[in-house]
């Protein structure tokens, strides 16, 4: 039996235990950076397996440290822990106990898979070096990766390489996919405040209508991608929020717009911000109003380093065979704040199948597929066995 087969088979013996952990996490979701229960569960599990635990990294972040020999090589494995402000409608027996919150992106599964890898590696220790198990809060736009980095994550827990994963609805369980190089878009959120002068709806000439200016902005902003960005660069500008006024017969003083920008390069995000500011200012002035723009980069573009991307794809092929690994998935316009960690340490982020019948991510009917747990846990363990191989020292 090959080492890779042994890895997957051994992790499968933990399947019932890991499924129980995953469903407990699903029933008790926590949002953003405020994940004390999840962090405590993670820390206690790691401690029970004899792994050194560091709590409170960047808030509720947890890092487990496992050493085998005095080898100076090190590797980081990262999972996210937070849920989303979505009301669950799955009807599951282990459904969310917190109204309006749910694990709609599978972070409960990601956390569980990393715990499975930690349990396996603590038992087998078939590697030489140090593994850092990084459990991060606040991935969903709350700045969790940056909070851990600012708290000295990589100074305190240095890594030669770092790896993460994410489940993919629509991809069969037991299959993997990765994009070498630029893999996921950077993302920004923006708010626009348009300030006019209130008036009676029957006498609009006595006021300055911010709604009219805002509506022209919505239309004009769609020109950014078509006219301000090179056709060779990917960019998305979406207005997702509009609010103004409370009465039928009153022209309000203010109108608020909000939305998101996605791009595969930081330079493109900067170009969009510049064009957005120009259009907002000039359009407001054209209607005798004025406007304020708040543009915030929330996610950096996620770039998979070529060698680590190949290495984790090789590890996946060890487990499931080359036919079940897509090594050249198209880049995705969605965003992921693991990107900030990849700016500091070379590494890679891989997708694994959540099943063809899975509801989409960020959907009130979504549930992580427990059948995927052994594949993700075994992959994270296998990349450690490969990169920190004892054989390389012999």
TORKOL-4160 file (C-alpha; in steps of 0.2 Angstrom, whole numbers, padded with zeros to 4 digits, m for minus):
394
<pt num="1" X="0000" Y="0000" Z="0000"/>
<pt num="2" X="0007" Y="0017" Z="m0005"/>
<pt num="3" X="0010" Y="0031" Z="0008"/>
<pt num="4" X="m0003" Y="0041" Z="0001"/>
<pt num="5" X="m0016" Y="0027" Z="0002"/>
<pt num="6" X="m0011" Y="0025" Z="0020"/>
<pt num="7" X="m0014" Y="0043" Z="0023"/>
<pt num="8" X="m0031" Y="0043" Z="0016"/>
<pt num="9" X="m0036" Y="0027" Z="0024"/>
<pt num="10" X="m0030" Y="0032" Z="0041"/>
<pt num="11" X="m0039" Y="0049" Z="0040"/>
<pt num="12" X="m0055" Y="0039" Z="0036"/>
<pt num="13" X="m0054" Y="0030" Z="0053"/>
<pt num="14" X="m0057" Y="0048" Z="0061"/>
<pt num="15" X="m0072" Y="0051" Z="0049"/>
<pt num="16" X="m0086" Y="0049" Z="0062"/>
<pt num="17" X="m0077" Y="0060" Z="0075"/>
<pt num="18" X="m0073" Y="0073" Z="0063"/>
<pt num="19" X="m0091" Y="0073" Z="0056"/>
<pt num="20" X="m0097" Y="0076" Z="0074"/>
<pt num="21" X="m0085" Y="0091" Z="0076"/>
<pt num="22" X="m0090" Y="0098" Z="0059"/>
<pt num="23" X="m0109" Y="0097" Z="0063"/>
<pt num="24" X="m0106" Y="0105" Z="0081"/>
<pt num="25" X="m0097" Y="0120" Z="0072"/>
<pt num="26" X="m0111" Y="0121" Z="0059"/>
<pt num="27" X="m0124" Y="0122" Z="0073"/>
<pt num="28" X="m0115" Y="0135" Z="0082"/>
<pt num="29" X="m0109" Y="0148" Z="0069"/>
<pt num="30" X="m0100" Y="0164" Z="0074"/>
<pt num="31" X="m0097" Y="0179" Z="0064"/>
<pt num="32" X="m0082" Y="0190" Z="0058"/>
<pt num="33" X="m0068" Y="0192" Z="0071"/>
<pt num="34" X="m0079" Y="0187" Z="0085"/>
<pt num="35" X="m0077" Y="0168" Z="0086"/>
<pt num="36" X="m0073" Y="0163" Z="0104"/>
<pt num="37" X="m0082" Y="0147" Z="0105"/>
<pt num="38" X="m0075" Y="0140" Z="0088"/>
<pt num="39" X="m0057" Y="0146" Z="0094"/>
<pt num="40" X="m0059" Y="0137" Z="0110"/>
<pt num="41" X="m0066" Y="0121" Z="0102"/>
<pt num="42" X="m0051" Y="0121" Z="0090"/>
<pt num="43" X="m0038" Y="0124" Z="0104"/>
<pt num="44" X="m0045" Y="0111" Z="0115"/>
<pt num="45" X="m0045" Y="0098" Z="0101"/>
<pt num="46" X="m0027" Y="0102" Z="0097"/>
<pt num="47" X="m0021" Y="0101" Z="0115"/>
<pt num="48" X="m0030" Y="0084" Z="0117"/>
<pt num="49" X="m0018" Y="0078" Z="0103"/>
<pt num="50" X="m0003" Y="0084" Z="0111"/>
<pt num="51" X="0000" Y="0099" Z="0100"/>
<pt num="52" X="0007" Y="0116" Z="0107"/>
<pt num="53" X="m0007" Y="0129" Z="0106"/>
<pt num="54" X="m0006" Y="0148" Z="0105"/>
<pt num="55" X="m0023" Y="0157" Z="0107"/>
<pt num="56" X="m0027" Y="0175" Z="0104"/>
<pt num="57" X="m0017" Y="0178" Z="0088"/>
<pt num="58" X="m0025" Y="0193" Z="0080"/>
<pt num="59" X="m0040" Y="0192" Z="0091"/>
<pt num="60" X="m0048" Y="0174" Z="0091"/>
<pt num="61" X="m0035" Y="0167" Z="0080"/>
<pt num="62" X="m0027" Y="0150" Z="0085"/>
<pt num="63" X="m0011" Y="0143" Z="0080"/>
<pt num="64" X="m0006" Y="0125" Z="0084"/>
<pt num="65" X="0013" Y="0120" Z="0083"/>
<pt num="66" X="0019" Y="0102" Z="0080"/>
<pt num="67" X="0038" Y="0098" Z="0079"/>
<pt num="68" X="0046" Y="0083" Z="0073"/>
<pt num="69" X="0065" Y="0083" Z="0075"/>
<pt num="70" X="0076" Y="0099" Z="0075"/>
<pt num="71" X="0074" Y="0102" Z="0057"/>
<pt num="72" X="0072" Y="0120" Z="0053"/>
<pt num="73" X="0061" Y="0118" Z="0039"/>
<pt num="74" X="0043" Y="0124" Z="0042"/>
<pt num="75" X="0026" Y="0124" Z="0033"/>
<pt num="76" X="0009" Y="0133" Z="0037"/>
<pt num="77" X="m0008" Y="0126" Z="0035"/>
<pt num="78" X="m0023" Y="0138" Z="0036"/>
<pt num="79" X="m0042" Y="0136" Z="0038"/>
<pt num="80" X="m0055" Y="0149" Z="0041"/>
<pt num="81" X="m0068" Y="0149" Z="0055"/>
<pt num="82" X="m0081" Y="0162" Z="0053"/>
<pt num="83" X="m0099" Y="0161" Z="0047"/>
<pt num="84" X="m0111" Y="0172" Z="0037"/>
<pt num="85" X="m0126" Y="0183" Z="0042"/>
<pt num="86" X="m0138" Y="0173" Z="0033"/>
<pt num="87" X="m0154" Y="0164" Z="0039"/>
<pt num="88" X="m0152" Y="0145" Z="0037"/>
<pt num="89" X="m0166" Y="0136" Z="0028"/>
<pt num="90" X="m0159" Y="0119" Z="0026"/>
<pt num="91" X="m0170" Y="0111" Z="0039"/>
<pt num="92" X="m0155" Y="0100" Z="0045"/>
<pt num="93" X="m0155" Y="0092" Z="0063"/>
<pt num="94" X="m0139" Y="0101" Z="0066"/>
<pt num="95" X="m0144" Y="0117" Z="0058"/>
<pt num="96" X="m0139" Y="0134" Z="0065"/>
<pt num="97" X="m0145" Y="0138" Z="0083"/>
<pt num="98" X="m0142" Y="0157" Z="0080"/>
<pt num="99" X="m0155" Y="0165" Z="0070"/>
<pt num="100" X="m0149" Y="0175" Z="0055"/>
<pt num="101" X="m0131" Y="0166" Z="0056"/>
<pt num="102" X="m0125" Y="0151" Z="0047"/>
<pt num="103" X="m0110" Y="0142" Z="0039"/>
<pt num="104" X="m0115" Y="0146" Z="0021"/>
<pt num="105" X="m0097" Y="0145" Z="0014"/>
<pt num="106" X="m0091" Y="0129" Z="0022"/>
<pt num="107" X="m0079" Y="0136" Z="0034"/>
<pt num="108" X="m0085" Y="0123" Z="0047"/>
<pt num="109" X="m0079" Y="0110" Z="0035"/>
<pt num="110" X="m0062" Y="0119" Z="0032"/>
<pt num="111" X="m0059" Y="0120" Z="0051"/>
<pt num="112" X="m0063" Y="0102" Z="0053"/>
<pt num="113" X="m0052" Y="0096" Z="0039"/>
<pt num="114" X="m0037" Y="0105" Z="0046"/>
<pt num="115" X="m0041" Y="0098" Z="0063"/>
<pt num="116" X="m0041" Y="0080" Z="0055"/>
<pt num="117" X="m0024" Y="0084" Z="0047"/>
<pt num="118" X="m0017" Y="0089" Z="0064"/>
<pt num="119" X="m0024" Y="0074" Z="0072"/>
<pt num="120" X="m0016" Y="0063" Z="0059"/>
<pt num="121" X="0001" Y="0071" Z="0059"/>
<pt num="122" X="0002" Y="0072" Z="0078"/>
<pt num="123" X="m0001" Y="0053" Z="0078"/>
<pt num="124" X="0011" Y="0048" Z="0064"/>
<pt num="125" X="0024" Y="0062" Z="0064"/>
<pt num="126" X="0031" Y="0055" Z="0048"/>
<pt num="127" X="0039" Y="0072" Z="0043"/>
<pt num="128" X="0054" Y="0082" Z="0048"/>
<pt num="129" X="0052" Y="0100" Z="0053"/>
<pt num="130" X="0038" Y="0111" Z="0060"/>
<pt num="131" X="0020" Y="0112" Z="0055"/>
<pt num="132" X="0010" Y="0128" Z="0060"/>
<pt num="133" X="m0009" Y="0124" Z="0060"/>
<pt num="134" X="m0017" Y="0142" Z="0057"/>
<pt num="135" X="m0035" Y="0144" Z="0061"/>
<pt num="136" X="m0041" Y="0161" Z="0056"/>
<pt num="137" X="m0057" Y="0171" Z="0060"/>
<pt num="138" X="m0064" Y="0185" Z="0050"/>
<pt num="139" X="m0062" Y="0179" Z="0032"/>
<pt num="140" X="m0078" Y="0185" Z="0026"/>
<pt num="141" X="m0073" Y="0203" Z="0023"/>
<pt num="142" X="m0068" Y="0206" Z="0042"/>
<pt num="143" X="m0049" Y="0207" Z="0040"/>
<pt num="144" X="m0045" Y="0191" Z="0049"/>
<pt num="145" X="m0029" Y="0187" Z="0039"/>
<pt num="146" X="m0022" Y="0205" Z="0041"/>
<pt num="147" X="m0026" Y="0205" Z="0060"/>
<pt num="148" X="m0016" Y="0189" Z="0062"/>
<pt num="149" X="m0002" Y="0195" Z="0051"/>
<pt num="150" X="m0001" Y="0212" Z="0060"/>
<pt num="151" X="0000" Y="0202" Z="0077"/>
<pt num="152" X="0016" Y="0195" Z="0071"/>
<pt num="153" X="0009" Y="0178" Z="0063"/>
<pt num="154" X="0024" Y="0175" Z="0052"/>
<pt num="155" X="0037" Y="0182" Z="0064"/>
<pt num="156" X="0031" Y="0171" Z="0078"/>
<pt num="157" X="0027" Y="0156" Z="0067"/>
<pt num="158" X="0039" Y="0157" Z="0052"/>
<pt num="159" X="0034" Y="0147" Z="0037"/>
<pt num="160" X="0044" Y="0142" Z="0022"/>
<pt num="161" X="0027" Y="0139" Z="0012"/>
<pt num="162" X="0009" Y="0140" Z="0017"/>
<pt num="163" X="m0006" Y="0131" Z="0010"/>
<pt num="164" X="m0025" Y="0132" Z="0011"/>
<pt num="165" X="m0041" Y="0125" Z="0003"/>
<pt num="166" X="m0059" Y="0129" Z="m0001"/>
<pt num="167" X="m0073" Y="0118" Z="m0005"/>
<pt num="168" X="m0081" Y="0120" Z="m0022"/>
<pt num="169" X="m0100" Y="0116" Z="m0025"/>
<pt num="170" X="m0103" Y="0107" Z="m0042"/>
<pt num="171" X="m0086" Y="0098" Z="m0041"/>
<pt num="172" X="m0088" Y="0080" Z="m0037"/>
<pt num="173" X="m0082" Y="0074" Z="m0020"/>
<pt num="174" X="m0064" Y="0067" Z="m0022"/>
<pt num="175" X="m0059" Y="0079" Z="m0035"/>
<pt num="176" X="m0047" Y="0094" Z="m0034"/>
<pt num="177" X="m0043" Y="0109" Z="m0044"/>
<pt num="178" X="m0031" Y="0123" Z="m0044"/>
<pt num="179" X="m0026" Y="0139" Z="m0054"/>
<pt num="180" X="m0007" Y="0142" Z="m0055"/>
<pt num="181" X="m0003" Y="0161" Z="m0054"/>
<pt num="182" X="m0017" Y="0174" Z="m0052"/>
<pt num="183" X="m0031" Y="0163" Z="m0046"/>
<pt num="184" X="m0044" Y="0174" Z="m0037"/>
<pt num="185" X="m0049" Y="0192" Z="m0039"/>
<pt num="186" X="m0044" Y="0206" Z="m0027"/>
<pt num="187" X="m0060" Y="0215" Z="m0020"/>
<pt num="188" X="m0065" Y="0232" Z="m0014"/>
<pt num="189" X="m0081" Y="0238" Z="m0006"/>
<pt num="190" X="m0086" Y="0256" Z="m0009"/>
<pt num="191" X="m0099" Y="0268" Z="m0002"/>
<pt num="192" X="m0104" Y="0284" Z="m0011"/>
<pt num="193" X="m0114" Y="0298" Z="m0001"/>
<pt num="194" X="m0122" Y="0311" Z="m0013"/>
<pt num="195" X="m0127" Y="0327" Z="m0004"/>
<pt num="196" X="m0140" Y="0338" Z="m0012"/>
<pt num="197" X="m0154" Y="0350" Z="m0004"/>
<pt num="198" X="m0170" Y="0343" Z="0002"/>
<pt num="199" X="m0187" Y="0350" Z="m0005"/>
<pt num="200" X="m0205" Y="0346" Z="m0007"/>
<pt num="201" X="m0208" Y="0334" Z="m0021"/>
<pt num="202" X="m0220" Y="0346" Z="m0029"/>
<pt num="203" X="m0207" Y="0360" Z="m0030"/>
<pt num="204" X="m0190" Y="0351" Z="m0036"/>
<pt num="205" X="m0183" Y="0367" Z="m0042"/>
<pt num="206" X="m0181" Y="0373" Z="m0024"/>
<pt num="207" X="m0169" Y="0359" Z="m0020"/>
<pt num="208" X="m0155" Y="0349" Z="m0027"/>
<pt num="209" X="m0160" Y="0331" Z="m0030"/>
<pt num="210" X="m0147" Y="0318" Z="m0025"/>
<pt num="211" X="m0157" Y="0304" Z="m0031"/>
<pt num="212" X="m0156" Y="0310" Z="m0049"/>
<pt num="213" X="m0137" Y="0312" Z="m0047"/>
<pt num="214" X="m0136" Y="0295" Z="m0040"/>
<pt num="215" X="m0145" Y="0287" Z="m0054"/>
<pt num="216" X="m0134" Y="0295" Z="m0067"/>
<pt num="217" X="m0119" Y="0289" Z="m0057"/>
<pt num="218" X="m0125" Y="0271" Z="m0057"/>
<pt num="219" X="m0126" Y="0272" Z="m0076"/>
<pt num="220" X="m0110" Y="0281" Z="m0078"/>
<pt num="221" X="m0100" Y="0269" Z="m0067"/>
<pt num="222" X="m0103" Y="0255" Z="m0079"/>
<pt num="223" X="m0092" Y="0264" Z="m0091"/>
<pt num="224" X="m0077" Y="0261" Z="m0081"/>
<pt num="225" X="m0074" Y="0243" Z="m0086"/>
<pt num="226" X="m0078" Y="0246" Z="m0104"/>
<pt num="227" X="m0068" Y="0262" Z="m0106"/>
<pt num="228" X="m0055" Y="0265" Z="m0092"/>
<pt num="229" X="m0048" Y="0247" Z="m0090"/>
<pt num="230" X="m0038" Y="0238" Z="m0103"/>
<pt num="231" X="m0047" Y="0224" Z="m0112"/>
<pt num="232" X="m0033" Y="0212" Z="m0107"/>
<pt num="233" X="m0037" Y="0215" Z="m0088"/>
<pt num="234" X="m0051" Y="0208" Z="m0079"/>
<pt num="235" X="m0062" Y="0220" Z="m0068"/>
<pt num="236" X="m0080" Y="0220" Z="m0062"/>
<pt num="237" X="m0089" Y="0235" Z="m0055"/>
<pt num="238" X="m0106" Y="0231" Z="m0046"/>
<pt num="239" X="m0118" Y="0243" Z="m0038"/>
<pt num="240" X="m0127" Y="0233" Z="m0025"/>
<pt num="241" X="m0135" Y="0245" Z="m0013"/>
<pt num="242" X="m0146" Y="0261" Z="m0016"/>
<pt num="243" X="m0155" Y="0270" Z="m0002"/>
<pt num="244" X="m0162" Y="0288" Z="m0001"/>
<pt num="245" X="m0177" Y="0296" Z="0007"/>
<pt num="246" X="m0192" Y="0289" Z="0017"/>
<pt num="247" X="m0207" Y="0299" Z="0010"/>
<pt num="248" X="m0216" Y="0299" Z="m0007"/>
<pt num="249" X="m0218" Y="0318" Z="m0008"/>
<pt num="250" X="m0200" Y="0324" Z="m0001"/>
<pt num="251" X="m0184" Y="0326" Z="m0011"/>
<pt num="252" X="m0171" Y="0320" Z="0001"/>
<pt num="253" X="m0155" Y="0328" Z="0006"/>
<pt num="254" X="m0144" Y="0313" Z="0004"/>
<pt num="255" X="m0143" Y="0297" Z="m0007"/>
<pt num="256" X="m0132" Y="0282" Z="m0003"/>
<pt num="257" X="m0124" Y="0270" Z="m0015"/>
<pt num="258" X="m0113" Y="0255" Z="m0011"/>
<pt num="259" X="m0105" Y="0241" Z="m0021"/>
<pt num="260" X="m0090" Y="0230" Z="m0025"/>
<pt num="261" X="m0075" Y="0230" Z="m0037"/>
<pt num="262" X="m0066" Y="0215" Z="m0042"/>
<pt num="263" X="m0050" Y="0214" Z="m0052"/>
<pt num="264" X="m0035" Y="0202" Z="m0054"/>
<pt num="265" X="m0022" Y="0215" Z="m0051"/>
<pt num="266" X="m0019" Y="0228" Z="m0037"/>
<pt num="267" X="m0015" Y="0240" Z="m0051"/>
<pt num="268" X="m0032" Y="0237" Z="m0059"/>
<pt num="269" X="m0041" Y="0240" Z="m0042"/>
<pt num="270" X="m0031" Y="0257" Z="m0041"/>
<pt num="271" X="m0036" Y="0262" Z="m0059"/>
<pt num="272" X="m0055" Y="0258" Z="m0055"/>
<pt num="273" X="m0054" Y="0268" Z="m0039"/>
<pt num="274" X="m0047" Y="0283" Z="m0048"/>
<pt num="275" X="m0060" Y="0282" Z="m0062"/>
<pt num="276" X="m0074" Y="0279" Z="m0049"/>
<pt num="277" X="m0069" Y="0295" Z="m0040"/>
<pt num="278" X="m0068" Y="0305" Z="m0055"/>
<pt num="279" X="m0085" Y="0300" Z="m0061"/>
<pt num="280" X="m0093" Y="0302" Z="m0044"/>
<pt num="281" X="m0086" Y="0320" Z="m0042"/>
<pt num="282" X="m0090" Y="0326" Z="m0059"/>
<pt num="283" X="m0108" Y="0318" Z="m0060"/>
<pt num="284" X="m0112" Y="0326" Z="m0043"/>
<pt num="285" X="m0106" Y="0343" Z="m0049"/>
<pt num="286" X="m0116" Y="0342" Z="m0065"/>
<pt num="287" X="m0132" Y="0341" Z="m0054"/>
<pt num="288" X="m0126" Y="0355" Z="m0042"/>
<pt num="289" X="m0124" Y="0342" Z="m0029"/>
<pt num="290" X="m0108" Y="0335" Z="m0021"/>
<pt num="291" X="m0102" Y="0318" Z="m0016"/>
<pt num="292" X="m0090" Y="0308" Z="m0005"/>
<pt num="293" X="m0082" Y="0292" Z="m0009"/>
<pt num="294" X="m0076" Y="0279" Z="0003"/>
<pt num="295" X="m0066" Y="0265" Z="m0006"/>
<pt num="296" X="m0059" Y="0251" Z="0004"/>
<pt num="297" X="m0048" Y="0236" Z="m0002"/>
<pt num="298" X="m0054" Y="0221" Z="0007"/>
<pt num="299" X="m0046" Y="0207" Z="m0002"/>
<pt num="300" X="m0029" Y="0207" Z="m0012"/>
<pt num="301" X="m0029" Y="0197" Z="m0028"/>
<pt num="302" X="m0024" Y="0179" Z="m0023"/>
<pt num="303" X="m0009" Y="0173" Z="m0032"/>
<pt num="304" X="m0004" Y="0155" Z="m0032"/>
<pt num="305" X="0015" Y="0153" Z="m0033"/>
<pt num="306" X="0019" Y="0141" Z="m0047"/>
<pt num="307" X="0030" Y="0128" Z="m0037"/>
<pt num="308" X="0019" Y="0127" Z="m0022"/>
<pt num="309" X="0004" Y="0125" Z="m0034"/>
<pt num="310" X="0012" Y="0111" Z="m0043"/>
<pt num="311" X="0017" Y="0103" Z="m0026"/>
<pt num="312" X="m0001" Y="0103" Z="m0019"/>
<pt num="313" X="m0008" Y="0097" Z="m0035"/>
<pt num="314" X="0005" Y="0082" Z="m0035"/>
<pt num="315" X="0000" Y="0079" Z="m0017"/>
<pt num="316" X="m0018" Y="0078" Z="m0022"/>
<pt num="317" X="m0014" Y="0067" Z="m0037"/>
<pt num="318" X="m0005" Y="0055" Z="m0024"/>
<pt num="319" X="m0022" Y="0053" Z="m0015"/>
<pt num="320" X="m0035" Y="0052" Z="m0029"/>
<pt num="321" X="m0025" Y="0050" Z="m0046"/>
<pt num="322" X="m0020" Y="0062" Z="m0059"/>
<pt num="323" X="m0037" Y="0061" Z="m0068"/>
<pt num="324" X="m0046" Y="0068" Z="m0053"/>
<pt num="325" X="m0035" Y="0084" Z="m0052"/>
<pt num="326" X="m0038" Y="0099" Z="m0063"/>
<pt num="327" X="m0021" Y="0108" Z="m0063"/>
<pt num="328" X="m0027" Y="0123" Z="m0074"/>
<pt num="329" X="m0044" Y="0129" Z="m0067"/>
<pt num="330" X="m0049" Y="0146" Z="m0074"/>
<pt num="331" X="m0046" Y="0161" Z="m0063"/>
<pt num="332" X="m0062" Y="0166" Z="m0052"/>
<pt num="333" X="m0069" Y="0183" Z="m0049"/>
<pt num="334" X="m0073" Y="0179" Z="m0031"/>
<pt num="335" X="m0061" Y="0184" Z="m0017"/>
<pt num="336" X="m0052" Y="0176" Z="m0003"/>
<pt num="337" X="m0042" Y="0185" Z="0011"/>
<pt num="338" X="m0029" Y="0170" Z="0012"/>
<pt num="339" X="m0022" Y="0181" Z="m0002"/>
<pt num="340" X="m0014" Y="0193" Z="0011"/>
<pt num="341" X="m0005" Y="0178" Z="0018"/>
<pt num="342" X="0001" Y="0173" Z="0001"/>
<pt num="343" X="0008" Y="0190" Z="m0001"/>
<pt num="344" X="0020" Y="0187" Z="0014"/>
<pt num="345" X="0024" Y="0168" Z="0011"/>
<pt num="346" X="0024" Y="0158" Z="m0005"/>
<pt num="347" X="0010" Y="0145" Z="m0006"/>
<pt num="348" X="m0005" Y="0139" Z="m0014"/>
<pt num="349" X="m0024" Y="0138" Z="m0012"/>
<pt num="350" X="m0033" Y="0123" Z="m0019"/>
<pt num="351" X="m0052" Y="0119" Z="m0022"/>
<pt num="352" X="m0059" Y="0102" Z="m0018"/>
<pt num="353" X="m0076" Y="0095" Z="m0023"/>
<pt num="354" X="m0092" Y="0097" Z="m0012"/>
<pt num="355" X="m0103" Y="0087" Z="m0023"/>
<pt num="356" X="m0112" Y="0090" Z="m0039"/>
<pt num="357" X="m0129" Y="0092" Z="m0029"/>
<pt num="358" X="m0122" Y="0105" Z="m0017"/>
<pt num="359" X="m0131" Y="0122" Z="m0016"/>
<pt num="360" X="m0120" Y="0137" Z="m0020"/>
<pt num="361" X="m0109" Y="0146" Z="m0008"/>
<pt num="362" X="m0117" Y="0160" Z="0002"/>
<pt num="363" X="m0134" Y="0152" Z="0000"/>
<pt num="364" X="m0147" Y="0149" Z="0013"/>
<pt num="365" X="m0148" Y="0130" Z="0008"/>
<pt num="366" X="m0129" Y="0127" Z="0008"/>
<pt num="367" X="m0121" Y="0113" Z="0018"/>
<pt num="368" X="m0104" Y="0107" Z="0018"/>
<pt num="369" X="m0103" Y="0089" Z="0012"/>
<pt num="370" X="m0096" Y="0078" Z="0026"/>
<pt num="371" X="m0090" Y="0065" Z="0013"/>
<pt num="372" X="m0077" Y="0078" Z="0008"/>
<pt num="373" X="m0069" Y="0078" Z="0025"/>
<pt num="374" X="m0056" Y="0064" Z="0023"/>
<pt num="375" X="m0050" Y="0071" Z="0006"/>
<pt num="376" X="m0046" Y="0088" Z="0013"/>
<pt num="377" X="m0038" Y="0082" Z="0029"/>
<pt num="378" X="m0028" Y="0069" Z="0020"/>
<pt num="379" X="m0022" Y="0082" Z="0007"/>
<pt num="380" X="m0016" Y="0094" Z="0020"/>
<pt num="381" X="m0007" Y="0080" Z="0029"/>
<pt num="382" X="0000" Y="0074" Z="0013"/>
<pt num="383" X="0008" Y="0090" Z="0008"/>
<pt num="384" X="0017" Y="0091" Z="0024"/>
<pt num="385" X="0024" Y="0073" Z="0022"/>
<pt num="386" X="0030" Y="0077" Z="0005"/>
<pt num="387" X="0037" Y="0095" Z="0008"/>
<pt num="388" X="0045" Y="0090" Z="0025"/>
<pt num="389" X="0050" Y="0072" Z="0019"/>
<pt num="390" X="0062" Y="0063" Z="0030"/>
<pt num="391" X="0069" Y="0055" Z="0015"/>
<pt num="392" X="0077" Y="0072" Z="0009"/>
<pt num="393" X="0088" Y="0072" Z="0025"/>
<pt num="394" X="0094" Y="0054" Z="0022"/>
